[in-house]
Amino acid sequence: LPIAALFLKRDRFIRSLSFLLTSSSVSSNAASALSLPTITMPPPNGVLIFCHGSGDTGPGVKQYVESIAPKASLRSLRNAGITIRYPSAKPRPYRLMGNSVTSIWFDRIGGMAPSYPEEVEFIKESSAAINAIIEEYVDSGVPPSKIVVGGFSMGGGIGLQAAARCRHELGAVFALSSYLCDDSLVYDILGRKPCSTPEDDGVGSGQGKEEVFCGSDNDGGFVPALLTSPVFMAHGDDDDFVLTEWGEGTAGRLKGLGVNIVPQPFLRIPDTHHEMTTEELRLLFDFLMLNVF
């Protein structure tokens, strides 16, 4: 092409580009001047916080539950607008695994048996994390009576611990194949005057360290959720890892302190080891749909 023609094409291209940029700027300014409504998602009708066992994760227990739970039960929860939240514990060194790092809600000192002392520091930290999730949903508009917290094995244990530190009247608490240590601070919390702050027993986190309670400013009137909410407990009858009598013993002590343990008598799942079963989850979800959701 002649030189003049090339310059003509160049000038046309520059004018076209300038027009596009100007139009885009005008459109952007016009859009920013509009007062558009903010679209926010409504809160769920209810929340089920399901905590995993030691060495597992939130996604892991989610897959487990969804693979064995009755489809009809999961469908009922979904149709009722219930969100199931599967949080993950922080990875930490675990004494019972030679200090290998794994996802645990708390550590164990000496062994599995409830006669060993309770590890306090990680329990307080994890309880606070679970209660922060509860507060998140309460702040979003979910009534505490429509919030359930619990889990399997160590996850059920941290559910009991978190509920003992929460003053909201929750819909329910559940613990499957779970137990508390004989010296657990939970028993002390339930036996103390309203809103008193449990003192450290010297294990793990130091003397005199105060805890922050879910929904409480520690200014009076604190009644633990564990005393105001039904607690569903069940255990495999053939569990040789977390022994059935450990779970049953915990249920008995909690009941003696005024906790509403359901069902009664203590629910033993026949022919079941340290695991969740389809029938156990059916019973749990049926209980929640009937009494909470």
N, C-alpha and C positions, 0 to 999 in steps of 0.2 A: 504494500500500500504506500501511496505518497506520504511524505512527512506530515503534510497538512491534515490528511485524513486521520492519521494516528493521533494528532493533538486533539482533533474534534472528538474522537471516541473517548480520549482521556477526560476531556471537559465534561462530556455527558455522564460518564461514570461518577465523577466527583460530585456533580449536581444531584444525581440519584441517591448517592450515599448520604449526602448532607440532608436530603429530604427525609430519608428513612430515620436517621438519628434524631432529627427534630421532632418527627411524628411520634417516635418512641418516647421521647422526653415529655412531650405534651400529654400523651396517654398515661404515662406514669404519674405525672403531677395531678392529672384529673382524677385518677383512681385513688391517689393518696388523700385527695380533698373530700372524697365520699366518706360518709359515716356509716360503715358497714357493721351490722350486728356481730358480736362475738358468739361463735357456736361452741357450746360446751356440752360434753357428754353427761347425761344424768348419772347419779351414783347407782350402783347395783342395788337390787332389792335386799340382798343379804350377802354375807361373805363367810366362807369357810377357809380358815388358815390351817393348812395341813403340813406339818413339819416332818422331815425325814429322819431316819435312823442314822446311827454313826457310820461314817464312811460313804454315805449316799449324798445326793444333792437334790435340790428342788425338781429339776427336770427328770432326774432318775425316779423319784417316788411318784411323780406325775405319770410317767409312762407305766409304772407298776400298777398304780391305782386304776388307770384307764384300761389296762389290759385284763384286770380280774374283776373289777366292780361290775355289777349287773348293769347292762345297757339301759334298762328301764329306770334304774335309780339315777344314773347320770343324766338321762333325758329329763327326769322330773326336776332335778336341780336346775338344769339349764332352762327349762320352760318357766320355772319360777323366778328366773332372773338372778340366780345365785352365782357369784364369782367364787371359784376355788383358787386360792392363792397358795403356791408352793414355794416358800422361801428357802434359801440355801444357807447353811451354817458357814461361818468363816473357817477356812482351812487353818488348822493349828497342829502343833505336835501332840500326839496322843500317847500317853504313858503305856497303855496296854498294848500298843503296837511298836514298842521300842522307840518312842518319840518320833515315829514317822509322821509326816504332815498329812492330815486328812480332814475332811469336813466333819466337824463335831460341834455340838452345841455347848459341851462342857467336857472337862477331863475327868478321869477316874483315878483315885489315889489308892494304890495297893492291889485292887482287884475289882471284880464285878459285884461281889456279894454286898447286900445292903449294910452289913456290919462295918464295912470300910468307911472312912470319913468322907463327907461330901466336899467336893472341890467347889469353892465359892466364887472365885473371881470371874471365871468364864460364865458361870450360871447367871451372875448379875448382869454381865455384859449382853449375853444372848437374850435374857428376859427383857432387858431394856429395848433390844432390837425388835423383838416380837411385839412388845407393847407400843413401840413407835408405829408399827404397821396398823395396829388397832386404832391408834389416835388418827392416823392418816385417813382411815375410812370414816371414823366418827366426824372428823372435820369436814369431810366431803358430803356429809348428810346421811350416812348410814346409821340407823339407830343401834346402840350397843346391844339391844335385845335381839338383833338380827346378825350378830357376829359370833362365830364359833371358832375356838382355837384348840388345837391338839395335835396329835400325830402318832406315829408308830415308834415303838422302842424308845430310844433316847429322845425322839421327837415328841412322844407323849409325855416324857419326863419334863422337857422344857415347857410344854404346854401347861402342866400343873404349876411349874415354877412361875411362869409369866402371869397366870391367873391369880396366884397368891399375892402378886405385886400390883394388881389392877383393881381399881375401885368401881369400874363400870359393871353394871349388872348385865353380863354377857348372856347370849342366848343359850350357850352350853359350852362345856369343856369336854374333851375326850382324850383317853389314853389307852392305846392298844399295845399289849405286851410290854407294859412300862411299870416302873416302880420308883420309889424314892429311897434314899439312904436313911438308915435309922436315926441319924443325927441331923436330918435335913432342916434347914432354916424354915421350910414351909410349915412344919409343925409349930415352930416358935411363933411365926407370923400369925397363924390362925389362933393361937392361944393368948395373944397379947391384946391390950386395950386398943380401941380404934385409933388408927393413924400413928401408932408408935413405930419408930424406925428400928428394924432389927439390927442388933449389933453383930459385928463380925465374930466368928468363932476362932479367928486367928489363922484360918487356913486360906492361903492363896492371896488375899487382897489386903491384908494388914488390919490393924486394930482400928475400930471406931469410924470406919468409912461409911458414910450415909448412902442410901439408895434413893433413886428418884422413882416414884410410883406412878404408874399409868393413871392419868386422870386425877391426880391428887397433888396438892401443894403441901402436904404434910401439916395441915393447919386444923385438923380435926375432922371427924366424920368419916374416916377411911374405913370401909368394910371391904375386905378382899372379894374379888369376883368368885373365888373358889368357895366362898360361903353363901353366895347369892345366886349361883348358876348351877344347874344340874351337871353332874360329871359322869359321863358314860365311860365305863371301864370294861375291858374284855381281855382275855388271855388264852393262848393256845394251851390245851390240856396236856400236851406232850412236849412243851417247850423245855429243852434241856440247856438253853443258853441263858435266857432270862427266865428263871424258874417261876412256875405258876404261883407258888406260894409267896414269892416276893411281891408279885402284883396284888395278890389277894390280901397279904399282910398290909400293904400300903393302903388299899381300899378300906380295910378295917380301921386303921388308925385315923384316916381322914374322916370316916363316918363318925367315929367317936368324938371328933372335934366339931361336928355339926355339918359336915359336907354331905350334900345330897347325892350319894352314889347310886347310879342306875345302870342296868337293872339290878334288882334284888331277887334271889341271892346273886353273888358275884358270878359274872358270865364267863364260863369256861367253854371254849370252842373245842369240841371233841376231835380227836385224831389230827391235831394241828400242832406243829412245832413252832419255831420262832419265825412267824410269817403272818401275813394277812391273807384272808380267804374271801372268796366271793360271798359266802353266807355271812361272814362277820361284817363286811362292808354293807351288805344289804340291811342287816339289823341296825347298823349305825345310821345309814342314810334314811332309812324308814323312820327311825326315832327323831332325827333332825327335821324331816319334812312334816312329821306329825306335831312336834312340840315347839319348833323354832321358826321354820320357814313356811 
